[in-house]
Amino acid sequence: MTKRASDVSAVSVSPPRRRSKYTLAPLVLIAANVVLFALFFVWPAVIGLVYSFTNYTGVGAFQYIGLDNYSKLLGDSTFYEAGTRTLLYTVLFVPLNFVFSLLIANVLVSKHAKGVSVARVFFFIPWLLSPIVVGVLWRWLFGENFGLVNYLIEKLGGSAVPWQSNADLSLMVVVVAASWAWTGFSMLLFIAAIKNVPTSYYEAAALDGAGPWRQFISITLPSIAPTSFIVILLNTIHGMKEYPLFASLNNGGPGTSNNLLVQYIYQTGFKAGQIGYASAASFVLMLFLMGVALIQLMVNRRVENR
């Protein structure tokens, strides 16, 4: 009886030790991430929010001016033009990247596909490149006076296309370059999602006489809806914050016609020395992105609850 009592006592004591051990370990492991997040995200965000209510110029003291920066933004036509161009860029980039990456993923998971491993590496490499490098590469291709594309067009007897001096063409070059660079990441997400679709669905559809296109519309697309939502959300946020690709490819040109919101914020804050005003524009952009994310989450939740 004494032995059994000691065993029971040991069993009753051991759980708290295990709980404390496994509670402390995760906290230690995430402590570094928490510190980095607070240091490089929370603290700059708080400082930026404070600056947005001041006339800070980057040097010296500053004064609290309330909502003046935000009211000034409401009447700033340059801010609206940058915002409109940012929306246009995002509306063009997200669908193009979505279709291109989904098409490639669907081909690579086909049982008839050959050289799948090589193809995955080939399409994934652009995503590993820095946006600056991508911009330089596409500038060599679509440079108006020295680009490879115009060289080939002229060799074939055509006239040089104003890839850089025409605002719409200049924007389209960046859209295609960004879609090319981001295809690898979206493609991997789609490949993983498509491979998780049960093959029994396709076998049953084939027995019912459904062809590849019908199977893609009725089985593949609904089954990968959560992944599609993630791809659209990530690409939308990325598109709204795009900066280095524009800076390296055409610098928002010709002139300032393709300046996006991030470029506007950079030029206002660091070139014009209006840190407070640029901080206010940054928070407007952040609120807009949060609104987009919330709307997409609500739409996704409604789709899942059907």
Salt bridges, closest charged atoms under 4 A:
ASP168 OD1 - ARG85 NH2 3.28
GLU242 OE1 - HIS238 NE2 3.11
